[in-house]
């Protein structure tokens, strides 16, 4: 079959990816990329001691391979592909990593591990790593937005595996030094590895979910880049022509909207999607962020104690209510976390992961008085993850708080100091206070780093 002309979308996208490593980023984008790099590294370090992380590290140890990149939280140095798989699972071993609401993805857990592994393999600089990470967010987020992310999810696909798969490939491919023709082949290999079934919601131990969200996209992206760098060729334009990517995933009949390939390049180089990505203030599931913000504000504004509360009514979008309703993992259970916050006055990483407290009588008593409801208006407000909390007190009074912009979202971003505090406290119990502090400081100045492998001693355990 003769080759078809390359589409304008592919030409523009492949050209942008091929040149991204040599193109400076605006200062605000550099700063925000550092936030997300540190936040994802902290998720990896803390995740290395959770069940999905422990499984990932132990599995990576069985694989062998050339010593190219570090598996974080261990002393294992393995191939970039194996390291990306393990580190991606570490990054989403918990509910600590970032999220991009318009694309319905967790970009960091797939893109950062892929970029870091390939940066180690290629002896990249800190500046090159930052540019690759920002590129990954731009490409990955645009892919699922082109598919109409929320409708695509309702049709049964998992956006969390699709977007980061392409973002990881773009980041790894750029660091591997792929040229324009090679990038087009890279995107075809990324498309062939795309998959995502939303039944990850039924994974009670978070192990498969860590693979689906982080490990699989990171591994696939690095594999695509490494194969093409080795000389693999492929389809010239996977986004246009007969049986292309958008034809395969066209859900027009079910959702009433055709894919929009043009969104892959819309405002590319002008709008940086990492600026629209959220960092979690709380190390818990995304739908729980707004209710905890609201509850904390009510507690502090009115000096509320657990003994004062008769009932708590929480409202979030329907999908958020479904995924957090009376779950058996503490960090994704809405009722449990609201009860713990009322008792403690705050939620910490430790309290959000303390499974023993799920059997504590005082917590259980209060948890039974927490109602969770899906709300039509809050569902329509998506992708803004809003939450409403109503406290009904024993004296008959009622207090309400509606959080529309969660702290850490693009609309209400955390400061450098807040991100630093979150990440330091996540990493210090594993790395030690001195090394955690040095790692934070090094990432804030990473654009001065001449070789990413300098980070290895700070990330080993």
Secondary structure, DSSP 8 states (H G I E B T S, - for coil): -------HHHHHHHHHHHHGGGS---HHHHHHHHHHHHHHHHHHHHHTTSHHHHHHHHHHTTT-----EE-TTSS-EE-HHHHHHHHHHHHTSSS-S-BBTTTTB-HHHHHHHHHHHHHHHTT--HHHHHHHHHHHHHHHHHHHHHTTHHHHHHTTB-HHHHHHHHHHHHHHHHHTT--HHHHHHHHHHHHHT---BGGGGG-TTSHHHHIIIIIHHHHHHHHHHHHHHHT----S-TTSSTT-HHHHT--HHHHS----GGGGTTTTTTS-GGGG-B--SSSS-HHHHHHHHHHHHHHHHHT--GGGEEEEEEEE-HHHHHHHTT-SSGGG-HHHHHHHHHHHSS--HHHHT-GGGGG-HHHHHHHTTEEEEE-HHHHHTTTS--EEEEEEETTS-EEEEEESS-TTBTTB---HHHHHHHHHHHHHHHH-HHHHHHHHHHHHTGGG-S-GGGGHHHH--
